[in-house]
Amino acid sequence: MRDTAGTWRRLGFGKSGGLSEADATPVNRFGAYVWTETTVALLAGLGVFALALGLSRPRRRVTIVVIVNLVGCLCAALLPIAPDVSPTARLAGPLGLLAVVVTVITLLVMTGMAGLMARELTAAFGAGVFTALAVALPFHGWSAGWPEDHGTALGLSVVLGLATAATGLVAARRTAT
């Protein structure tokens, strides 16, 4: 909550069971406590990068292989290892990292097979990076106190992410040779 001066104050549960400001987790650290959201943002950027690569060469075979690979890696990362582990925790764990590594390697191989040019790669990479930033930045701002509500940060993230992804994919498709 904020006090009358506009300073963020959090109340946490103390050892005695009561609420106290000393036991609260601070909210004023930019980027703190948003690891899961950042991981999801990176995966969104990677997905847009993969789709942009697939769209830059309108060969159906390349697009289908890239999309199937991306979906397969994400499904493998979300396989239930333990029932009490959330899907976002799985994405931030070793299987999520493995999914990213396998997807990047496959994208590089597919890029070589498709013979993509530098401008096509630049457009696809830019689409992925800007999408990841658009998805992550609202949550990083939320961790520092703006916006005040996690729901608002989520809404901003979805709107900015979709708009950036659509713009990036259109740009990648227009650079296709």
C-alpha positions as CSV (number, residue, x, y, z in Angstrom):
1,M,0.0,0.0,0.0
2,R,1.1,3.6,-0.3
3,D,1.2,6.1,2.5
4,T,0.0,9.7,2.2
5,A,3.3,10.8,0.8
6,G,3.1,8.3,-2.0
7,T,5.8,6.0,-0.7
8,W,5.2,2.3,-1.1
9,R,4.8,0.4,2.1
10,R,4.3,-3.3,2.4
11,L,3.1,-5.2,5.4
12,G,4.4,-8.7,6.0
13,F,3.6,-11.4,8.5
14,G,6.0,-11.4,11.4
15,K,7.1,-14.3,13.6
16,S,4.6,-13.3,16.1
17,G,1.8,-13.7,13.6
18,G,1.1,-10.0,13.3
19,L,1.6,-7.5,10.4
20,S,4.7,-5.4,10.4
21,E,6.5,-3.2,7.9
22,A,9.9,-4.7,8.9
23,D,8.8,-8.2,7.8
24,A,7.6,-7.1,4.4
25,T,9.3,-7.8,1.1
26,P,10.5,-4.5,-0.5
27,V,8.6,-3.4,-3.6
28,N,11.0,-0.7,-4.8
29,R,13.6,-2.9,-6.6
30,F,13.2,-2.7,-10.4
31,G,13.1,-6.2,-11.7
32,A,12.9,-8.0,-8.4
33,Y,10.5,-10.9,-7.9
34,V,9.5,-11.1,-11.6
35,W,11.7,-14.1,-12.8
36,T,8.7,-16.1,-13.9
37,E,7.3,-13.2,-15.9
38,T,10.6,-12.5,-17.5
39,T,11.0,-16.2,-18.5
40,V,7.6,-16.1,-20.1
41,A,8.5,-12.9,-21.9
42,L,11.7,-14.5,-23.2
43,L,9.7,-17.5,-24.5
44,A,7.2,-15.1,-26.2
45,G,10.1,-13.3,-27.9
46,L,11.6,-16.6,-29.0
47,G,8.2,-17.7,-30.4
48,V,7.9,-14.5,-32.3
49,F,11.4,-14.9,-33.6
50,A,10.6,-18.4,-34.8
51,L,7.4,-17.3,-36.5
52,A,9.1,-14.4,-38.1
53,L,11.8,-16.7,-39.5
54,G,9.2,-19.0,-40.8
55,L,7.3,-16.1,-42.4
56,S,10.5,-14.6,-44.0
57,R,10.7,-17.5,-46.4
58,P,7.2,-18.4,-47.6
59,R,8.2,-22.0,-48.0
60,R,5.6,-24.1,-46.3
61,R,8.1,-26.7,-45.2
62,V,10.2,-24.3,-43.2
63,T,7.3,-22.6,-41.5
64,I,5.7,-25.9,-40.5
65,V,9.0,-27.3,-39.1
66,V,9.7,-24.1,-37.1
67,I,6.2,-24.0,-35.6
68,V,6.1,-27.7,-34.8
69,N,9.5,-27.5,-33.1
70,L,8.5,-24.5,-31.0
71,V,5.2,-26.1,-29.9
72,G,7.0,-29.4,-29.2
73,C,9.7,-27.8,-27.1
74,L,7.1,-25.8,-25.1
75,C,5.0,-28.9,-24.5
76,A,8.1,-30.8,-23.4
77,A,8.9,-28.0,-20.9
78,L,5.5,-28.2,-19.5
79,L,5.3,-32.0,-19.0
80,P,4.3,-32.7,-15.4
81,I,7.4,-33.8,-13.4
82,A,5.8,-33.3,-10.1
83,P,2.1,-32.4,-9.6
84,D,2.8,-29.6,-7.1
85,V,5.1,-27.7,-9.5
86,S,3.4,-24.9,-11.4
87,P,3.8,-24.6,-15.2
88,T,5.6,-21.2,-14.8
89,A,8.1,-22.8,-12.4
90,R,8.7,-25.6,-15.0
91,L,9.4,-23.0,-17.7
92,A,11.9,-21.3,-15.4
93,G,13.6,-24.6,-14.6
94,P,16.0,-26.9,-16.5
95,L,13.3,-28.2,-19.0
96,G,12.4,-24.6,-19.9
97,L,16.1,-23.9,-20.5
98,L,16.4,-27.1,-22.6
99,A,13.4,-26.0,-24.6
100,V,15.0,-22.7,-25.4
101,V,18.4,-24.2,-26.3
102,V,16.8,-26.9,-28.6
103,T,14.6,-24.3,-30.3
104,V,17.5,-21.9,-30.9
105,I,19.6,-24.7,-32.3
106,T,16.8,-25.8,-34.6
107,L,16.2,-22.2,-35.7
108,L,19.8,-21.8,-36.6
109,V,19.8,-25.0,-38.6
110,M,16.5,-24.0,-40.3
111,T,18.0,-20.6,-41.0
112,G,21.0,-22.2,-42.8
113,M,18.7,-24.5,-44.8
114,A,16.4,-21.7,-45.9
115,G,19.3,-19.4,-46.9
116,L,18.0,-16.4,-45.2
117,M,19.5,-13.0,-45.8
118,A,20.8,-10.6,-43.2
119,R,17.9,-8.2,-43.5
120,E,15.4,-11.1,-42.9
121,L,17.4,-12.3,-39.9
122,T,17.5,-8.7,-38.5
123,A,13.8,-8.3,-38.9
124,A,13.0,-11.6,-37.3
125,F,15.5,-10.9,-34.4
126,G,14.1,-7.4,-33.9
127,A,10.6,-8.7,-33.8
128,G,11.6,-11.3,-31.1
129,V,13.6,-8.9,-29.0
130,F,11.0,-6.1,-29.0
131,T,8.2,-8.5,-28.2
132,A,10.1,-9.9,-25.2
133,L,10.7,-6.3,-24.0
134,A,7.1,-5.4,-24.5
135,V,6.0,-8.4,-22.5
136,A,8.6,-8.0,-19.7
137,L,8.7,-4.3,-19.1
138,P,5.3,-3.8,-17.5
139,F,6.2,-6.4,-14.9
140,H,9.5,-4.9,-14.2
141,G,7.8,-1.5,-13.7
142,W,5.3,-3.2,-11.4
143,S,8.1,-4.5,-9.3
144,A,9.3,-0.9,-8.8
145,G,5.7,0.3,-8.0
146,W,4.3,1.4,-11.3
147,P,1.8,0.3,-12.3
148,E,0.4,-0.3,-8.8
149,D,-1.6,-3.5,-9.6
150,H,-0.3,-6.8,-11.0
151,G,-3.5,-7.1,-13.1
152,T,-2.7,-3.8,-14.7
153,A,0.8,-4.9,-15.5
154,L,-0.6,-8.1,-17.0
155,G,-3.1,-6.2,-19.2
156,L,-0.3,-3.9,-20.4
157,S,1.9,-6.8,-21.1
158,V,-0.7,-8.6,-23.2
159,V,-1.7,-5.5,-25.2
160,L,1.9,-4.4,-25.8
161,G,3.1,-7.9,-26.5
162,L,0.4,-8.6,-29.1
163,A,0.8,-5.3,-30.8
164,T,4.6,-5.6,-30.9
165,A,4.4,-9.2,-32.1
166,A,1.9,-8.3,-34.9
167,T,4.0,-5.4,-36.0
168,G,7.2,-7.4,-36.0
169,L,5.7,-10.3,-37.9
170,V,4.3,-7.9,-40.5
171,A,7.7,-6.3,-40.8
172,A,9.4,-9.7,-41.1
173,R,7.0,-10.8,-43.8
174,R,7.6,-7.6,-45.8
175,T,11.3,-8.2,-45.8
176,A,10.9,-11.6,-47.4
177,T,12.6,-12.1,-50.7
